[in-house]
Structure formats: C-alpha cells, structure tokens
Amino acid sequence: MNISIYIPEGGCSVLVDIEKVEIPIGYSKDPEGRNYTKDWAFCMWLCKEKRVVALPCSAFYPEEH
C-alpha cells in the first residue's frame, strides 16, 4: 500500500495521504447505494479489513467545501 503519513508536532491526530491508494470497489458505496467519498471508503475498508478505526477528514467539512 502506498501511503504518506504526516506526524504532527503536537496534538493527537495523524493525517495520511491516500491519493495513491486503490480502494476495492466493494467499499465505494454505502448500504443505500450512495457513493462514499474516497476518504470514507478508505476508512470503511481499514475498519473492516484491518480492524483499525480512522476518521475521514471530510467528516469535519460541509460538502460545498
């Protein structure tokens, strides 16, 4: 997996650049068939396949931004 990790100098969050990560197609839609953003799909995959919980950055911003 090709990811870049940015370790903060303070705080408790770590940001990961997933631009080059290919997420399996089965994680691209929610249970109602709506498309996930790439960060949501990555977090779903990470949780289900690797048992690691992460928060997608887009959860903190409205869709128009």
CHARMM-style PDB file with segment names, atoms N, HN, CA, C and O in Angstrom:
ATOM      1  N   MET     1       0.846  -1.163   0.000  1.00  0.00      PROA
ATOM      2  CA  MET     1       0.000   0.000   0.000  1.00  0.00      PROA
ATOM      3  C   MET     1       0.894   1.227   0.000  1.00  0.00      PROA
ATOM      4  O   MET     1       1.884   1.279   0.730  1.00  0.00      PROA
ATOM      5  N   ASN     2       0.553   2.202  -0.804  1.00  0.00      PROA
ATOM      6  HN  ASN     2      -0.251   2.160  -1.397  1.00  0.00      PROA
ATOM      7  CA  ASN     2       1.364   3.400  -0.956  1.00  0.00      PROA
ATOM      8  C   ASN     2       0.693   4.571  -0.247  1.00  0.00      PROA
ATOM      9  O   ASN     2      -0.167   5.236  -0.823  1.00  0.00      PROA
ATOM     10  N   ILE     3       1.083   4.825   1.004  1.00  0.00      PROA
ATOM     11  HN  ILE     3       1.782   4.284   1.473  1.00  0.00      PROA
ATOM     12  CA  ILE     3       0.526   5.944   1.755  1.00  0.00      PROA
ATOM     13  C   ILE     3       1.659   6.800   2.303  1.00  0.00      PROA
ATOM     14  O   ILE     3       2.777   6.331   2.521  1.00  0.00      PROA
ATOM     15  N   SER     4       1.331   8.078   2.520  1.00  0.00      PROA
ATOM     16  HN  SER     4       0.423   8.459   2.343  1.00  0.00      PROA
ATOM     17  CA  SER     4       2.267   9.004   3.159  1.00  0.00      PROA
ATOM     18  C   SER     4       1.657   9.426   4.480  1.00  0.00      PROA
ATOM     19  O   SER     4       0.493   9.825   4.527  1.00  0.00      PROA
ATOM     20  N   ILE     5       2.424   9.345   5.550  1.00  0.00      PROA
ATOM     21  HN  ILE     5       3.369   9.021   5.512  1.00  0.00      PROA
ATOM     22  CA  ILE     5       1.939   9.692   6.876  1.00  0.00      PROA
ATOM     23  C   ILE     5       2.612  10.985   7.327  1.00  0.00      PROA
ATOM     24  O   ILE     5       3.830  11.134   7.228  1.00  0.00      PROA
ATOM     25  N   TYR     6       1.804  11.911   7.819  1.00  0.00      PROA
ATOM     26  HN  TYR     6       0.814  11.790   7.899  1.00  0.00      PROA
ATOM     27  CA  TYR     6       2.302  13.179   8.332  1.00  0.00      PROA
ATOM     28  C   TYR     6       2.154  13.166   9.847  1.00  0.00      PROA
ATOM     29  O   TYR     6       1.035  13.211  10.359  1.00  0.00      PROA
ATOM     30  N   ILE     7       3.252  13.106  10.559  1.00  0.00      PROA
ATOM     31  HN  ILE     7       4.160  13.070  10.143  1.00  0.00      PROA
ATOM     32  CA  ILE     7       3.228  13.041  12.015  1.00  0.00      PROA
ATOM     33  C   ILE     7       3.241  14.466  12.563  1.00  0.00      PROA
ATOM     34  O   ILE     7       4.157  15.236  12.271  1.00  0.00      PROA
ATOM     35  N   PRO     8       2.228  14.820  13.356  1.00  0.00      PROA
ATOM     36  CA  PRO     8       2.152  16.188  13.881  1.00  0.00      PROA
ATOM     37  C   PRO     8       3.184  16.431  14.984  1.00  0.00      PROA
ATOM     38  O   PRO     8       3.647  15.500  15.642  1.00  0.00      PROA
ATOM     39  N   GLU     9       3.527  17.697  15.165  1.00  0.00      PROA
ATOM     40  HN  GLU     9       3.151  18.454  14.630  1.00  0.00      PROA
ATOM     41  CA  GLU     9       4.445  18.058  16.242  1.00  0.00      PROA
ATOM     42  C   GLU     9       3.713  18.132  17.580  1.00  0.00      PROA
ATOM     43  O   GLU     9       4.349  18.095  18.633  1.00  0.00      PROA
ATOM     44  N   GLY    10       2.414  18.233  17.551  1.00  0.00      PROA
ATOM     45  HN  GLY    10       1.897  18.263  16.695  1.00  0.00      PROA
ATOM     46  CA  GLY    10       1.612  18.278  18.769  1.00  0.00      PROA
ATOM     47  C   GLY    10       0.229  17.750  18.469  1.00  0.00      PROA
ATOM     48  O   GLY    10      -0.095  17.507  17.307  1.00  0.00      PROA
ATOM     49  N   GLY    11      -0.583  17.569  19.467  1.00  0.00      PROA
ATOM     50  HN  GLY    11      -0.320  17.767  20.412  1.00  0.00      PROA
ATOM     51  CA  GLY    11      -1.933  17.068  19.258  1.00  0.00      PROA
ATOM     52  C   GLY    11      -1.983  15.552  19.228  1.00  0.00      PROA
ATOM     53  O   GLY    11      -1.015  14.873  19.568  1.00  0.00      PROA
ATOM     54  N   CYS    12      -3.113  15.045  18.819  1.00  0.00      PROA
ATOM     55  HN  CYS    12      -3.900  15.597  18.542  1.00  0.00      PROA
ATOM     56  CA  CYS    12      -3.290  13.590  18.861  1.00  0.00      PROA
ATOM     57  C   CYS    12      -3.758  13.008  17.535  1.00  0.00      PROA
ATOM     58  O   CYS    12      -4.142  11.840  17.482  1.00  0.00      PROA
ATOM     59  N   SER    13      -3.733  13.796  16.464  1.00  0.00      PROA
ATOM     60  HN  SER    13      -3.421  14.745  16.508  1.00  0.00      PROA
ATOM     61  CA  SER    13      -4.193  13.303  15.167  1.00  0.00      PROA
ATOM     62  C   SER    13      -3.022  13.098  14.219  1.00  0.00      PROA
ATOM     63  O   SER    13      -2.023  13.816  14.265  1.00  0.00      PROA
ATOM     64  N   VAL    14      -3.169  12.108  13.367  1.00  0.00      PROA
ATOM     65  HN  VAL    14      -3.980  11.525  13.329  1.00  0.00      PROA
ATOM     66  CA  VAL    14      -2.187  11.844  12.324  1.00  0.00      PROA
ATOM     67  C   VAL    14      -2.945  11.868  11.003  1.00  0.00      PROA
ATOM     68  O   VAL    14      -3.985  11.222  10.874  1.00  0.00      PROA
ATOM     69  N   LEU    15      -2.436  12.603  10.025  1.00  0.00      PROA
ATOM     70  HN  LEU    15      -1.591  13.128  10.129  1.00  0.00      PROA
ATOM     71  CA  LEU    15      -3.058  12.662   8.701  1.00  0.00      PROA
ATOM     72  C   LEU    15      -2.308  11.748   7.750  1.00  0.00      PROA
ATOM     73  O   LEU    15      -1.083  11.641   7.800  1.00  0.00      PROA
ATOM     74  N   VAL    16      -3.065  11.092   6.885  1.00  0.00      PROA
ATOM     75  HN  VAL    16      -4.061  11.179   6.845  1.00  0.00      PROA
ATOM     76  CA  VAL    16      -2.485  10.160   5.923  1.00  0.00      PROA
ATOM     77  C   VAL    16      -2.935  10.554   4.527  1.00  0.00      PROA
ATOM     78  O   VAL    16      -4.127  10.750   4.290  1.00  0.00      PROA
ATOM     79  N   ASP    17      -2.004  10.670   3.612  1.00  0.00      PROA
ATOM     80  HN  ASP    17      -1.035  10.511   3.804  1.00  0.00      PROA
ATOM     81  CA  ASP    17      -2.307  10.970   2.216  1.00  0.00      PROA
ATOM     82  C   ASP    17      -2.629   9.652   1.518  1.00  0.00      PROA
ATOM     83  O   ASP    17      -1.750   8.806   1.351  1.00  0.00      PROA
ATOM     84  N   ILE    18      -3.884   9.476   1.110  1.00  0.00      PROA
ATOM     85  HN  ILE    18      -4.597  10.164   1.245  1.00  0.00      PROA
ATOM     86  CA  ILE    18      -4.313   8.230   0.459  1.00  0.00      PROA
ATOM     87  C   ILE    18      -4.531   8.410  -1.043  1.00  0.00      PROA
ATOM     88  O   ILE    18      -5.173   7.577  -1.683  1.00  0.00      PROA
ATOM     89  N   GLU    19      -4.003   9.485  -1.597  1.00  0.00      PROA
ATOM     90  HN  GLU    19      -3.481  10.161  -1.077  1.00  0.00      PROA
ATOM     91  CA  GLU    19      -4.207   9.786  -3.013  1.00  0.00      PROA
ATOM     92  C   GLU    19      -3.849   8.612  -3.924  1.00  0.00      PROA
ATOM     93  O   GLU    19      -4.556   8.360  -4.900  1.00  0.00      PROA
ATOM     94  N   LYS    20      -2.776   7.895  -3.628  1.00  0.00      PROA
ATOM     95  HN  LYS    20      -2.202   8.100  -2.835  1.00  0.00      PROA
ATOM     96  CA  LYS    20      -2.308   6.811  -4.494  1.00  0.00      PROA
ATOM     97  C   LYS    20      -2.850   5.435  -4.094  1.00  0.00      PROA
ATOM     98  O   LYS    20      -2.492   4.430  -4.707  1.00  0.00      PROA
ATOM     99  N   VAL    21      -3.692   5.386  -3.092  1.00  0.00      PROA
ATOM    100  HN  VAL    21      -3.983   6.203  -2.594  1.00  0.00      PROA
ATOM    101  CA  VAL    21      -4.243   4.115  -2.621  1.00  0.00      PROA
ATOM    102  C   VAL    21      -5.430   3.711  -3.494  1.00  0.00      PROA
ATOM    103  O   VAL    21      -6.312   4.525  -3.770  1.00  0.00      PROA
ATOM    104  N   GLU    22      -5.446   2.466  -3.919  1.00  0.00      PROA
ATOM    105  HN  GLU    22      -4.731   1.805  -3.695  1.00  0.00      PROA
ATOM    106  CA  GLU    22      -6.584   1.934  -4.669  1.00  0.00      PROA
ATOM    107  C   GLU    22      -7.464   1.168  -3.694  1.00  0.00      PROA
ATOM    108  O   GLU    22      -7.029   0.193  -3.082  1.00  0.00      PROA
ATOM    109  N   ILE    23      -8.702   1.620  -3.558  1.00  0.00      PROA
ATOM    110  HN  ILE    23      -9.054   2.412  -4.055  1.00  0.00      PROA
ATOM    111  CA  ILE    23      -9.642   1.017  -2.614  1.00  0.00      PROA
ATOM    112  C   ILE    23     -10.520   0.026  -3.379  1.00  0.00      PROA
ATOM    113  O   ILE    23     -11.039   0.363  -4.442  1.00  0.00      PROA
ATOM    114  N   PRO    24     -10.693  -1.182  -2.861  1.00  0.00      PROA
ATOM    115  CA  PRO    24     -11.539  -2.163  -3.548  1.00  0.00      PROA
ATOM    116  C   PRO    24     -12.941  -1.611  -3.835  1.00  0.00      PROA
ATOM    117  O   PRO    24     -13.517  -0.907  -3.005  1.00  0.00      PROA
ATOM    118  N   ILE    25     -13.465  -1.924  -4.978  1.00  0.00      PROA
ATOM    119  HN  ILE    25     -12.997  -2.495  -5.651  1.00  0.00      PROA
ATOM    120  CA  ILE    25     -14.747  -1.390  -5.446  1.00  0.00      PROA
ATOM    121  C   ILE    25     -15.896  -1.639  -4.464  1.00  0.00      PROA
ATOM    122  O   ILE    25     -16.831  -0.841  -4.400  1.00  0.00      PROA
ATOM    123  N   GLY    26     -15.839  -2.699  -3.723  1.00  0.00      PROA
ATOM    124  HN  GLY    26     -15.079  -3.347  -3.775  1.00  0.00      PROA
ATOM    125  CA  GLY    26     -16.914  -3.019  -2.786  1.00  0.00      PROA
ATOM    126  C   GLY    26     -17.066  -2.027  -1.651  1.00  0.00      PROA
ATOM    127  O   GLY    26     -18.048  -2.088  -0.911  1.00  0.00      PROA
ATOM    128  N   TYR    27     -16.122  -1.115  -1.495  1.00  0.00      PROA
ATOM    129  HN  TYR    27     -15.324  -1.065  -2.096  1.00  0.00      PROA
ATOM    130  CA  TYR    27     -16.177  -0.129  -0.418  1.00  0.00      PROA
ATOM    131  C   TYR    27     -16.557   1.253  -0.915  1.00  0.00      PROA
ATOM    132  O   TYR    27     -16.478   2.218  -0.155  1.00  0.00      PROA
ATOM    133  N   SER    28     -16.967   1.375  -2.164  1.00  0.00      PROA
ATOM    134  HN  SER    28     -17.031   0.591  -2.782  1.00  0.00      PROA
ATOM    135  CA  SER    28     -17.251   2.681  -2.736  1.00  0.00      PROA
ATOM    136  C   SER    28     -18.672   3.183  -2.486  1.00  0.00      PROA
ATOM    137  O   SER    28     -18.962   4.355  -2.725  1.00  0.00      PROA
ATOM    138  N   LYS    29     -19.561   2.311  -2.009  1.00  0.00      PROA
ATOM    139  HN  LYS    29     -19.326   1.358  -1.815  1.00  0.00      PROA
ATOM    140  CA  LYS    29     -20.958   2.718  -1.792  1.00  0.00      PROA
ATOM    141  C   LYS    29     -21.428   2.362  -0.384  1.00  0.00      PROA
ATOM    142  O   LYS    29     -20.992   1.376   0.210  1.00  0.00      PROA
ATOM    143  N   ASP    30     -22.340   3.203   0.133  1.00  0.00      PROA
ATOM    144  HN  ASP    30     -22.694   4.004  -0.350  1.00  0.00      PROA
ATOM    145  CA  ASP    30     -22.918   2.922   1.442  1.00  0.00      PROA
ATOM    146  C   ASP    30     -24.050   1.900   1.296  1.00  0.00      PROA
ATOM    147  O   ASP    30     -24.381   1.528   0.170  1.00  0.00      PROA
ATOM    148  N   PRO    31     -24.652   1.435   2.391  1.00  0.00      PROA
ATOM    149  CA  PRO    31     -25.701   0.404   2.291  1.00  0.00      PROA
ATOM    150  C   PRO    31     -26.912   0.806   1.440  1.00  0.00      PROA
ATOM    151  O   PRO    31     -27.614  -0.062   0.922  1.00  0.00      PROA
ATOM    152  N   GLU    32     -27.163   2.125   1.291  1.00  0.00      PROA
ATOM    153  HN  GLU    32     -26.592   2.830   1.712  1.00  0.00      PROA
ATOM    154  CA  GLU    32     -28.279   2.581   0.443  1.00  0.00      PROA
ATOM    155  C   GLU    32     -27.871   2.778  -1.015  1.00  0.00      PROA
ATOM    156  O   GLU    32     -28.695   3.181  -1.835  1.00  0.00      PROA
ATOM    157  N   GLY    33     -26.604   2.498  -1.349  1.00  0.00      PROA
ATOM    158  HN  GLY    33     -25.934   2.170  -0.683  1.00  0.00      PROA
ATOM    159  CA  GLY    33     -26.139   2.609  -2.732  1.00  0.00      PROA
ATOM    160  C   GLY    33     -25.565   3.961  -3.102  1.00  0.00      PROA
ATOM    161  O   GLY    33     -25.214   4.179  -4.261  1.00  0.00      PROA
ATOM    162  N   ARG    34     -25.459   4.883  -2.143  1.00  0.00      PROA
ATOM    163  HN  ARG    34     -25.743   4.706  -1.201  1.00  0.00      PROA
ATOM    164  CA  ARG    34     -24.865   6.197  -2.421  1.00  0.00      PROA
ATOM    165  C   ARG    34     -23.342   6.075  -2.413  1.00  0.00      PROA
ATOM    166  O   ARG    34     -22.777   5.271  -1.672  1.00  0.00      PROA
ATOM    167  N   ASN    35     -22.697   6.874  -3.235  1.00  0.00      PROA
ATOM    168  HN  ASN    35     -23.157   7.528  -3.837  1.00  0.00      PROA
ATOM    169  CA  ASN    35     -21.231   6.836  -3.320  1.00  0.00      PROA
ATOM    170  C   ASN    35     -20.586   7.437  -2.085  1.00  0.00      PROA
ATOM    171  O   ASN    35     -20.982   8.509  -1.627  1.00  0.00      PROA
ATOM    172  N   TYR    36     -19.600   6.749  -1.549  1.00  0.00      PROA
ATOM    173  HN  TYR    36     -19.278   5.878  -1.921  1.00  0.00      PROA
ATOM    174  CA  TYR    36     -18.752   7.294  -0.494  1.00  0.00      PROA
ATOM    175  C   TYR    36     -17.684   8.164  -1.149  1.00  0.00      PROA
ATOM    176  O   TYR    36     -17.308   7.930  -2.298  1.00  0.00      PROA
ATOM    177  N   THR    37     -17.197   9.163  -0.423  1.00  0.00      PROA
ATOM    178  HN  THR    37     -17.502   9.353   0.510  1.00  0.00      PROA
ATOM    179  CA  THR    37     -16.003   9.861  -0.871  1.00  0.00      PROA
ATOM    180  C   THR    37     -14.829   8.905  -0.635  1.00  0.00      PROA
ATOM    181  O   THR    37     -14.959   7.935   0.112  1.00  0.00      PROA
ATOM    182  N   LYS    38     -13.697   9.177  -1.262  1.00  0.00      PROA
ATOM    183  HN  LYS    38     -13.592   9.965  -1.869  1.00  0.00      PROA
ATOM    184  CA  LYS    38     -12.557   8.264  -1.157  1.00  0.00      PROA
ATOM    185  C   LYS    38     -12.102   8.096   0.290  1.00  0.00      PROA
ATOM    186  O   LYS    38     -11.740   6.993   0.700  1.00  0.00      PROA
ATOM    187  N   ASP    39     -12.118   9.184   1.071  1.00  0.00      PROA
ATOM    188  HN  ASP    39     -12.413  10.079   0.738  1.00  0.00      PROA
ATOM    189  CA  ASP    39     -11.663   9.058   2.458  1.00  0.00      PROA
ATOM    190  C   ASP    39     -12.605   8.199   3.287  1.00  0.00      PROA
ATOM    191  O   ASP    39     -12.151   7.449   4.152  1.00  0.00      PROA
ATOM    192  N   TRP    40     -13.912   8.294   3.041  1.00  0.00      PROA
ATOM    193  HN  TRP    40     -14.280   8.903   2.338  1.00  0.00      PROA
ATOM    194  CA  TRP    40     -14.879   7.438   3.749  1.00  0.00      PROA
ATOM    195  C   TRP    40     -14.685   5.982   3.344  1.00  0.00      PROA
ATOM    196  O   TRP    40     -14.678   5.089   4.192  1.00  0.00      PROA
ATOM    197  N   ALA    41     -14.527   5.747   2.034  1.00  0.00      PROA
ATOM    198  HN  ALA    41     -14.533   6.472   1.346  1.00  0.00      PROA
ATOM    199  CA  ALA    41     -14.337   4.373   1.546  1.00  0.00      PROA
ATOM    200  C   ALA    41     -13.068   3.764   2.149  1.00  0.00      PROA
ATOM    201  O   ALA    41     -13.068   2.597   2.541  1.00  0.00      PROA
ATOM    202  N   PHE    42     -11.993   4.545   2.225  1.00  0.00      PROA
ATOM    203  HN  PHE    42     -11.993   5.493   1.906  1.00  0.00      PROA
ATOM    204  CA  PHE    42     -10.747   4.059   2.810  1.00  0.00      PROA
ATOM    205  C   PHE    42     -10.956   3.706   4.282  1.00  0.00      PROA
ATOM    206  O   PHE    42     -10.486   2.663   4.739  1.00  0.00      PROA
ATOM    207  N   CYS    43     -11.647   4.556   5.022  1.00  0.00      PROA
ATOM    208  HN  CYS    43     -12.028   5.403   4.651  1.00  0.00      PROA
ATOM    209  CA  CYS    43     -11.889   4.293   6.444  1.00  0.00      PROA
ATOM    210  C   CYS    43     -12.752   3.050   6.650  1.00  0.00      PROA
ATOM    211  O   CYS    43     -12.524   2.288   7.590  1.00  0.00      PROA
ATOM    212  N   MET    44     -13.737   2.841   5.781  1.00  0.00      PROA
ATOM    213  HN  MET    44     -13.922   3.460   5.018  1.00  0.00      PROA
ATOM    214  CA  MET    44     -14.572   1.639   5.877  1.00  0.00      PROA
ATOM    215  C   MET    44     -13.719   0.394   5.616  1.00  0.00      PROA
ATOM    216  O   MET    44     -13.808  -0.591   6.348  1.00  0.00      PROA
ATOM    217  N   TRP    45     -12.895   0.446   4.568  1.00  0.00      PROA
ATOM    218  HN  TRP    45     -12.822   1.246   3.973  1.00  0.00      PROA
ATOM    219  CA  TRP    45     -12.006  -0.671   4.249  1.00  0.00      PROA
ATOM    220  C   TRP    45     -11.048  -0.940   5.403  1.00  0.00      PROA
ATOM    221  O   TRP    45     -10.877  -2.089   5.811  1.00  0.00      PROA
ATOM    222  N   LEU    46     -10.422   0.108   5.931  1.00  0.00      PROA
ATOM    223  HN  LEU    46     -10.561   1.041   5.599  1.00  0.00      PROA
ATOM    224  CA  LEU    46      -9.461  -0.022   7.014  1.00  0.00      PROA
ATOM    225  C   LEU    46     -10.091  -0.673   8.244  1.00  0.00      PROA
ATOM    226  O   LEU    46      -9.477  -1.520   8.891  1.00  0.00      PROA
ATOM    227  N   CYS    47     -11.303  -0.275   8.554  1.00  0.00      PROA
ATOM    228  HN  CYS    47     -11.802   0.413   8.027  1.00  0.00      PROA
ATOM    229  CA  CYS    47     -12.004  -0.825   9.713  1.00  0.00      PROA
ATOM    230  C   CYS    47     -12.372  -2.299   9.505  1.00  0.00      PROA
ATOM    231  O   CYS    47     -12.118  -3.137  10.370  1.00  0.00      PROA
ATOM    232  N   LYS    48     -12.964  -2.601   8.365  1.00  0.00      PROA
ATOM    233  HN  LYS    48     -13.170  -1.920   7.662  1.00  0.00      PROA
ATOM    234  CA  LYS    48     -13.437  -3.963   8.119  1.00  0.00      PROA
ATOM    235  C   LYS    48     -12.314  -4.964   7.845  1.00  0.00      PROA
ATOM    236  O   LYS    48     -12.380  -6.110   8.290  1.00  0.00      PROA
ATOM    237  N   GLU    49     -11.296  -4.538   7.120  1.00  0.00      PROA
ATOM    238  HN  GLU    49     -11.242  -3.607   6.758  1.00  0.00      PROA
ATOM    239  CA  GLU    49     -10.244  -5.464   6.710  1.00  0.00      PROA
ATOM    240  C   GLU    49      -9.043  -5.499   7.646  1.00  0.00      PROA
ATOM    241  O   GLU    49      -8.416  -6.545   7.810  1.00  0.00      PROA
ATOM    242  N   LYS    50      -8.719  -4.366   8.261  1.00  0.00      PROA
ATOM    243  HN  LYS    50      -9.229  -3.516   8.128  1.00  0.00      PROA
ATOM    244  CA  LYS    50      -7.511  -4.283   9.088  1.00  0.00      PROA
ATOM    245  C   LYS    50      -7.816  -4.058  10.566  1.00  0.00      PROA
ATOM    246  O   LYS    50      -6.909  -4.053  11.398  1.00  0.00      PROA
ATOM    247  N   ARG    51      -9.106  -3.870  10.893  1.00  0.00      PROA
ATOM    248  HN  ARG    51      -9.843  -3.874  10.218  1.00  0.00      PROA
ATOM    249  CA  ARG    51      -9.540  -3.670  12.289  1.00  0.00      PROA
ATOM    250  C   ARG    51      -8.889  -2.441  12.927  1.00  0.00      PROA
ATOM    251  O   ARG    51      -8.520  -2.448  14.101  1.00  0.00      PROA
ATOM    252  N   VAL    52      -8.761  -1.381  12.113  1.00  0.00      PROA
ATOM    253  HN  VAL    52      -9.061  -1.375  11.159  1.00  0.00      PROA
ATOM    254  CA  VAL    52      -8.227  -0.098  12.583  1.00  0.00      PROA
ATOM    255  C   VAL    52      -9.281   0.960  12.302  1.00  0.00      PROA
ATOM    256  O   VAL    52      -9.782   1.063  11.182  1.00  0.00      PROA
ATOM    257  N   VAL    53      -9.611   1.731  13.300  1.00  0.00      PROA
ATOM    258  HN  VAL    53      -9.204   1.647  14.210  1.00  0.00      PROA
ATOM    259  CA  VAL    53     -10.632   2.767  13.139  1.00  0.00      PROA
ATOM    260  C   VAL    53      -9.971   4.106  12.842  1.00  0.00      PROA
ATOM    261  O   VAL    53      -9.015   4.502  13.509  1.00  0.00      PROA
ATOM    262  N   ALA    54     -10.491   4.797  11.833  1.00  0.00      PROA
ATOM    263  HN  ALA    54     -11.268   4.475  11.292  1.00  0.00      PROA
ATOM    264  CA  ALA    54      -9.992   6.116  11.452  1.00  0.00      PROA
ATOM    265  C   ALA    54     -11.176   7.023  11.143  1.00  0.00      PROA
ATOM    266  O   ALA    54     -12.264   6.550  10.813  1.00  0.00      PROA
ATOM    267  N   LEU    55     -10.958   8.307  11.251  1.00  0.00      PROA
ATOM    268  HN  LEU    55     -10.074   8.691  11.519  1.00  0.00      PROA
ATOM    269  CA  LEU    55     -11.986   9.289  10.911  1.00  0.00      PROA
ATOM    270  C   LEU    55     -11.606   9.963   9.604  1.00  0.00      PROA
ATOM    271  O   LEU    55     -10.482  10.447   9.468  1.00  0.00      PROA
ATOM    272  N   PRO    56     -12.525  10.005   8.630  1.00  0.00      PROA
ATOM    273  CA  PRO    56     -12.222  10.685   7.374  1.00  0.00      PROA
ATOM    274  C   PRO    56     -12.228  12.197   7.582  1.00  0.00      PROA
ATOM    275  O   PRO    56     -13.087  12.721   8.291  1.00  0.00      PROA
ATOM    276  N   CYS    57     -11.289  12.892   6.976  1.00  0.00      PROA
ATOM    277  HN  CYS    57     -10.591  12.467   6.400  1.00  0.00      PROA
ATOM    278  CA  CYS    57     -11.217  14.354   7.127  1.00  0.00      PROA
ATOM    279  C   CYS    57     -12.485  15.044   6.648  1.00  0.00      PROA
ATOM    280  O   CYS    57     -12.880  16.072   7.198  1.00  0.00      PROA
ATOM    281  N   SER    58     -13.127  14.486   5.624  1.00  0.00      PROA
ATOM    282  HN  SER    58     -12.807  13.651   5.177  1.00  0.00      PROA
ATOM    283  CA  SER    58     -14.323  15.144   5.081  1.00  0.00      PROA
ATOM    284  C   SER    58     -15.480  15.174   6.083  1.00  0.00      PROA
ATOM    285  O   SER    58     -16.434  15.929   5.890  1.00  0.00      PROA
ATOM    286  N   ALA    59     -15.417  14.375   7.141  1.00  0.00      PROA
ATOM    287  HN  ALA    59     -14.643  13.762   7.298  1.00  0.00      PROA
ATOM    288  CA  ALA    59     -16.466  14.399   8.165  1.00  0.00      PROA
ATOM    289  C   ALA    59     -16.500  15.731   8.899  1.00  0.00      PROA
ATOM    290  O   ALA    59     -17.502  16.062   9.534  1.00  0.00      PROA
ATOM    291  N   PHE    60     -15.429  16.492   8.822  1.00  0.00      PROA
ATOM    292  HN  PHE    60     -14.615  16.224   8.307  1.00  0.00      PROA
ATOM    293  CA  PHE    60     -15.330  17.749   9.545  1.00  0.00      PROA
ATOM    294  C   PHE    60     -15.653  18.970   8.683  1.00  0.00      PROA
ATOM    295  O   PHE    60     -15.582  20.101   9.162  1.00  0.00      PROA
ATOM    296  N   TYR    61     -16.004  18.751   7.425  1.00  0.00      PROA
ATOM    297  HN  TYR    61     -16.062  17.831   7.035  1.00  0.00      PROA
ATOM    298  CA  TYR    61     -16.270  19.858   6.498  1.00  0.00      PROA
ATOM    299  C   TYR    61     -17.576  19.625   5.754  1.00  0.00      PROA
ATOM    300  O   TYR    61     -17.913  18.483   5.439  1.00  0.00      PROA
ATOM    301  N   PRO    62     -18.328  20.709   5.464  1.00  0.00      PROA
ATOM    302  CA  PRO    62     -19.556  20.543   4.692  1.00  0.00      PROA
ATOM    303  C   PRO    62     -19.234  20.195   3.230  1.00  0.00      PROA
ATOM    304  O   PRO    62     -18.138  20.486   2.751  1.00  0.00      PROA
ATOM    305  N   GLU    63     -20.174  19.584   2.536  1.00  0.00      PROA
ATOM    306  HN  GLU    63     -21.064  19.348   2.925  1.00  0.00      PROA
ATOM    307  CA  GLU    63     -19.949  19.131   1.151  1.00  0.00      PROA
ATOM    308  C   GLU    63     -19.497  20.256   0.220  1.00  0.00      PROA
ATOM    309  O   GLU    63     -18.673  20.020  -0.663  1.00  0.00      PROA
ATOM    310  N   GLU    64     -20.013  21.464   0.395  1.00  0.00      PROA
ATOM    311  HN  GLU    64     -20.682  21.656   1.113  1.00  0.00      PROA
ATOM    312  CA  GLU    64     -19.673  22.561  -0.520  1.00  0.00      PROA
ATOM    313  C   GLU    64     -18.221  23.028  -0.381  1.00  0.00      PROA
ATOM    314  O   GLU    64     -17.752  23.843  -1.176  1.00  0.00      PROA
ATOM    315  N   HSD    65     -17.514  22.517   0.621  1.00  0.00      PROA
ATOM    316  HN  HSD    65     -17.895  21.855   1.267  1.00  0.00      PROA
ATOM    317  CA  HSD    65     -16.120  22.905   0.802  1.00  0.00      PROA
ATOM    318  C   HSD    65     -15.230  21.720   0.536  1.00  0.00      PROA
ATOM    319  OT1 HSD    65     -14.008  21.833   0.634  1.00  0.00      PROA
TER     320      HSD     65
END
